Amino acid sequence: MAFLDFLSGLGGGVAKGAYYAMWIVPFLVIFVAVMNSIRNKMIFKYPVRIFRMRESGKVKESNHMGGYIGRKNSAPFFRIKTGKWYWGWWYKIDLTTTPKPEFFDEQDRVYYKQIDVNTFIQMKRTFLNDGKIVAQTPVESDVKYGAILSVQRIKDVLRTEPTWKKVLPYATVIFLGMILLAGYAILLSTKCP
């Protein structure tokens, strides 16, 4: 019964690899988590408060962090991260307009009012009656900048690739398959001494 003898040393190698992985993987996970948190602190440094209007005229507030995201060959945009820590990192709101810094408060906080699913208006906070009443008025957004970002997104969506770039991977796989089949046929037709 020497049929499975070639697997005799496999258990020791797997056990040794699992032993090393048990020590290396936690350090790798901690390193990635620390680097990701440092990167997020560098990018998302502006507190954002979003006011959502409800049916009864009441306002629901939510606090998030936002930051400017730079892109190659395009203008930067403002992203609001709405997810919590590492879970929910995919929850984000990308705005087509950037907030005007002159309307930030003393904590660099940006105020937005949500009027539609993806429509946010920056708000300016003013104090009335010696600071007893806080009024918030909408700020006119930069239409030109929003138009530039919208046109850039449309260009990205409508950009077509040449046909040869689409066909090349499939042609390469077919060509390699034909070479392997030809080599296998030549191997079968030759006789071993």
N, C-alpha and C positions, 0 to 999 in steps of 0.2 A: 504494500500500500504506500508506495513512495510517490504517489500522484501529486500530493500537495506539499512535498518537501521544500519546494522553492519558496513557500510562504513562512518557513520556520523562523526567519530572523525579522519578520515584519513587525511583530508585536513589540519587540524591544525598541525599534526605531520610532514607532508611533508613540510609545510611552515616553521616550526621551524628547521627542518633538512637542508632545503635550505638556511635559514638565517645563520646557523652556517657554512655551507660549503662555503658560500660566503666570510666569513672572514678567514677560515682555508686554503682553496685551494690556494689562491695567496701566502700566506706565505710558504706553502709547495713547490710550484713551484719555488719560489725565492731561497729557501734553496737548492733544488736539483740542480738548475742552478749554484749556487755559488760553491757547492761541486764538480760538474762536471768540472767547469772551473779550480778549484784548482788542481784537479786530472790531467787534461790535461796539466797544466803548469808544474806539477812535472814530467810527463812522456815525453811529447814532448818538449824538451828543446834545440834541435839542429836544427838550420836553415838548410834547404836543398835547393840547387839550381839545377834544372834539365834542361839540354840542350837537346832540341829535334831538330834533323836535318830535314830540309825540302827539297823539290825537287830542288830548285834553289841554294842550297848550303848555304842558310841562316839558322840561328839558332833561335829557339823560346825558350825563357827562362821562367821558372815558379818557383816561390818561395813558399816553403811549410815548414812545421815543421816535424821533425822526432824524434824518440826516441826508446830506447831499450825496448822490451816487454819481460818480464820473464815468463816462463811457468814452471809448475810443471813437474818433471820427464823428462825434455828435456832442450836443450840449448836455451838461449834467441835469439831473432831475431830482426831485425831492421824494424820498420814500419814508412812509410811516410804518414802523414795525408794530403790529398789533398782537403778535404771538408772545407767549411767555417763555423766557429763557431758552432752553434747547428744544423743548417740545413746542410745536407751533411756530417754528422758524419760518414756515412757508406762508404764514398769515401776514400779509403786508398790503399796503395801499400805495400805489405809484401815482403821483400827481403830475399832470402835464405842465403845471406852472410851479415856479419856485416861490416860497414866501418872501415877502419884502422885509428885510432886516430892520427897517426903521420902525416896524410895528411889533417887534419882539418886546416882551416885558423885561424887568430887571434880572430875571432868572433865565433869560434866553428862551422863554416859553412862547410857542406859537399857538394861536387860537384859531380853530376852524369851526365852521357851522356846516353840517351836512344837510343838504337840501334834496339830494337824490341819492341813488345807490352809489354812483361814482362821482358825484359832484360835491366838491368841498370849496367853501368860500372862506378866505382868511378874514378874521375879525380884528378890529382895532379896539383896544380897551381904553376907555376914558373915565375919569372920576368927576362926578358932579356933586354939588353941595358940600364942599370941603371933605370929599372922600366918603360921604355917607351912601351915595348911590353910584353904582358901577354901570356904565352904559357900554354896549358893544355895538359897533357899527361896521358894516362890511367894507372891505378894502377892494378897490378896483384892481383886478388881476392884470398881469402883463399878457395881453392878447397875442402880441407878436411872438413872445417866447413860447407860449402854448401852441401857437400855430407851427412854429419850427419843429417842436417835438412831435406834434401830430403828423406832420409831413414826413418826418424821419421814420416814424413807426409805419406809416403807409408804404414808404419805400422799402423798408425791411420785409414787410409782408408780400409786396408785389415783386420783389427782386426775383428774377428767374435765373436759373443756372443753365449753362450750355448743356445740350443733350449729351455730349461726350462725357461730361462729368457724372451724369446719372447712369450711363450705360457702362462706364469703365469698370466699376467693381464687379458687375455681373460677367462682363467679358473676361476679366482676369480670372475669375473662379472657373469659368468654362474652359479657358485655355490651360490652366494648371491641371484641371481634371483630365483633359485630353492628353497632356504630357504624362501624367501618372498612369493612365490606361495604356498608353503606348509603351511605357517602360515596363509595366506589368506583363503585357503581351510579349515583349522581347525577352523578359526573364523566363516566361513559361516556355517559349520556343527554344531556348538554348538548353543544352544538356549539360548536366554537371558531370565532371570527370569521375 
